[in-house]
Amino acid sequence: MTEKVLECKKHGMRALLLILLLYTIDIAMFVCACISISDGRTNTNLALLIASIVIFLFAWIPLLGLKILDPQEAMVLTLFGRYIGTIKESGYYWVNPFCSGVNPAYKTKLNQSGDVNTTPSPIISGNTNVTVNINSHADRLSLKIMTLNNSRQKINDCLGNPVEIGIAVTWRIIDTAKAVFNVENYKEFLSLQCDSALRNVVRTYPYDVSPNVDTTGDGIADEGSLRGSSEIVAKKIRDEIQKRVEEAGIEIVEARITYLAYAPEIAAVMLQRQQASAIIDARKMIVDGAVGMVEMALERLNEKDVVKLDEERKAAMVSNLLVVLCGNRDAQPIVNSGSLY
């Protein structure tokens, strides 16, 4: 289905004035016919009375063709099941009164999408948070940029660790005909495709940097991860969703990760693992610094010729310095008041 944009002239106000004028003339005809009949002249005025009643009964039909479009709104028109075209420019229009606007998702409001203004009533269906509002416009589509914030999902990363992740997707309709006719409900379709695309992308990445993991598909291990490569992961999620919703006439503007954490059942274990890794890295840094300080101390003592130390005394000195520099507590030295030997 290809979108056909209608260049309609905005005759809404002119049509409304003509309809009001028709009703005014009809009321005048009815009053004149009633006065004439009351005076006994019924030969021609009876037909006038019947005509005024018929006009009064059917003159409201053209009112159905009056349509108002706000900025960033569109109306997909169908006539007896046939697609006529789409009106996108804001204004006050008069169209064929038998045309109807189509919006199959007018009752569906995605979580935080902002496309329905009045207070909705919530309906929960699986992982998709949708709400229903009966007062929304049933014949118009919003062309504004909207936000989809689906529920957090529990997904196994490439190492099998369960993680919880949530995304926010900004989107808009660019082809109204595809959005209305190619899918049953373009909002629910978008929500489900976001869930599916998120699962496919997350399964190719570890939560944190891990050895021997290829996230790019080139056969070479890299340092990609959900936590450290959030920009790359978000771009992949956006591209994956865009491929899936192309046929629905939807453009994905941006996709961002809003929540990322280990699942509760392994969060404590992974926290201990991170703490252990941090302690090991800190200890390694402390030992490297201590060894450097000991080397510097021995070199300075030799350069200044402060004291002559044999190998045994050097080893004792190195041991004592390492204990002082690498210990968790402040050193409490024991002073030897006797001779050195």
N, C-alpha and C positions, 0 to 999 in steps of 0.2 A: 504494500500500500504506500503510495507516494502522496506527500502533503501537497495540497493545492490551496494557495493563499488567495482569498477573495479580496478584491479592491472595491468594496461596497461604499457607496456614498452614504453619508450620515443624514438620512432623511427621517430620523426618529421624531424630532420635534415637529416637523412639517406634517408627518402622518398623524401624530397625536392631535394637532390642531384641527386637521380635516375630520377626524373621527368625532371630536367634540362638536364641531360645526354640524356634522351630520345628525348627531343626537339632538342638537338644539333645533334644527329644522324639523326633525321627526316629532319632537314634543309640540312644536307650533302646529304641525299638521294634525296631530291628535287632538289638540285643544279646539282647533277650528272645526274639525269633523264632529266633535261632540256638541259644539254650540249649534252647528247646522242641523244635526239630528234632533236636538231638543226643540228647534224651531219648526220641525216638521219637514225639512228638506232632506229626504233620505235617498233620493234617486242616485246621486253621484257621490255624496259624502260618505255613504256606507263603504264604498270601495276605497275611499281615502283613509277611512278609519282602519280598515283591514290592512292596507299598505303600511300605515304608520306602526301598527302592532308588529307586523312582520319585520320591519326595519329595526324596531326596538329589540326584538328577540335575537336577531342575527348580527347586529352592528358591532357587537363586542368581539366578534371573531378576529377582525384586523388588529385588535389590541394585543393578541398573542404574538404578533410579529415584532413588537417593540422590545429591543434588547439594549442593555447598557453594559459596556465593557470598561473596566478600570484599567489603568496602566499595568503592564506586565501580566495581562490576562488574555486568554484565547478562547474561542468558541468553535467547536467542531460541529458543523451542521449536516444533518441527514434529512432526506425527504423520502418518506415511505420506504425506509431501509436502504436508500442509495446515498453514498457519500457525495455531498455537494461541494464542500470546501471548508476552509478555516478562516475566521476573522481574527486578526491579531492586533489591529490598531484600536486604541481606546476611543470611545465616543458613544453616541446615542444613535442606534440603528433601527431601521424597519426592514424586516426580511419577510419572506413568505411565511404567513402565520401557521402553515402546516409543517414547516421545518422545525426540527427539535435539536437542541444541543445535547451532546453525548459526553459524559464523564463517568466511566465505570468505577472510578476510585473515589467518588465524591464523599462517600461515607467513611473512608479509611484515612486515618491520620497517623503518620509515622511518628515515633517517639522523638520529640524536640524538632519536628520539621517546620512548625510555624505556619503551615498552610491552611489551618482552620482557626478562626479567631475566637469563636464562642467556646464556652466550657463544654468539653466532651465527656462522655462516660467511658471508662476503660473496659477493654476486652483483652484478655491474655490468651494467646494461642501459641503454644510451644515456646521457641526462643524468640518469637517476633512480638514486640510490644506494639500493638495497634490500639487506637481508640476510635470510637464511632461518634459522629455528630450529625444528627438529622437535619440541622439548620444550615449546613454548608451548601454552597452553590452546586446544584446538580448538573448545570449545563455549561460550566466554565472550567478551564484548566489554568492553573497558575504557572506562569513562565518564570517566576522568581527563582533565585538560588535558594535551595532548601537544605536542611541538615538531617541526616539519618544517624541516630545513635542507637544501634542495636544492643541487645543484652550482651553481657560478658559471656564468652564461651570458654569451655575447658577443652583444650586441644593438646595432644601429645606433640612435642617437638621432634626433631630428627633423631634425638637420642632416646626417645620414649618417655621423657619426663613430662608429666602433665603440667601445663601452664594455663593461667587464666588471662585472657586478652580481650580488650574491647577497642572498637574503632569508631571514629566519627567520619562520615562521608558527606561531602557537600555535592549536590547534584541539581540538575535542572532539565526541563524538557526542551528539546530542540526540534523534534519532529512530532507534531500533535497527532497526525494520522497513524503513525506507527505506535505511539503510546496508547491510543484508544482502540485500534483494531487488531494489532499484532499480538497483544497479550490480553489476558482476561482482566487483570488488575495490575497496572504498572507499578503501583507502590508496593504491594506485597511481592511482586516479581523482583523488584529491586532489593528488597530486604532479604529474600531467600538467596539471591545471587551473591549478596555481600557476605552472608554466612558461609556459603560454599567456597567462594574465592579466598576468604580469610583462612579457612582450614587448609586449602591447597598450598598457600604460601607459607604458613607457619610450620607445616610439616617438613619443609626443606631447610629450616634454620634451627640451630641449638639456642637455648635461652642465653647462654653465655659462651664466650670463646672456648672452643674445644679443639684438640689436635685431630688431624686426619679427617676433617669434615669438609666436604666440597659443597658450597652453597650456590655457586654460580653455574655449575654443570659443565665446566671445562676440564674436569678430571684432575684438577690441582687443588690440594687442600688450601683453604684460606681462613681468614679470621672473621668471617661474617657471623653475626649473631643478632638475635632479636633485641637484646639490650644495647649493644654497641653500634648496630647499623640500622637505627630506627628510620632514618631518611630513605635508605635504599629499600628497606622492607615496605615502608609506606608507599613508595613509588611502584613497587611490584604489585602491591594489593590494588592500587588504583588502576594500573594497566589490566590486571586480571579481571576486575569488575567491569571495566569499560568494554572488554571483548564480549562479556556475557550479556550486557544490556544494550548492545548496539542495535539489535532488532527491535527494541522497545522505544527507540527514539530518545534515549536519555544520554546526557553527557555527564560524566563524572569529573567534577572540577578538582576535587582534592580528597585524599584519604589520609587520616592521621590516627596513630595509635594513642588512645586516651588512657588505657590501663594495661599494665603488664606486671604479672607476679606469678610465682610458683603456686600451684594448687595447694590448699591447706594441708592435705595429707602428707606432702613432702616438704612443706615450707620450712619446718623446724630443722629437718635433716640438712637441707640445702644451706640454711643459715649457719649451721655448725661447720659445714664444708667451707663456706666462704670465710668464716672466722679463722678456721685452721689455715687456709691459704694465706689470709692476711698476716697471721702470726708468723708463718714460715717466711714470707717475703720480708717482714720487718726484722726477723732474726738474721736473715741473710744480709740485709743492709747493715745491721749493727756489727756483725762479724767482719764484713768487708771494711767498715770504717775502723774497727778496733785493730785489725791487722795492719792497716795503713798507718795508724798512730804509733803502733809498736815499732814498725820499721823506721818511721821518722825519729822516734826517740833513740833507738840504737844508733842510727846514723849521726844524730846530733851529739851523742855522747862520744862517739869515736872521733868526730871532727874537732870537738873542743878538748879532747883528751882529758875529760873530767875524771874518769876512773877506768881502770883496766879490769875487764871481766873475762874470766875463762868461759869455756863452753857451758860448764855446769851452771855457773852463775847467770849466764845469759838465758839459759833455759828456764831457770827459776824466775828471773825477772819477766820474761815473756809470759810465763804462766800467771804470775801475779797481776800483770797489766791486763791480760785478757779476762781474768776473773773480775777485776774492777770495772773494766769497760763494758763487759757483756752481762754483768749481773743485773738482776731486777731491783736490787736494793742498794742503798749507799754502802760503800765499803767502810769497815771498822778495823783499821790497821792495828797490828800488835807491834809496839815499839821494842826493839831489841836493844837493851842498854849495855850489853857486853860487846866483845870484839866481833868483827865481821866473820872471823874464822874461829 
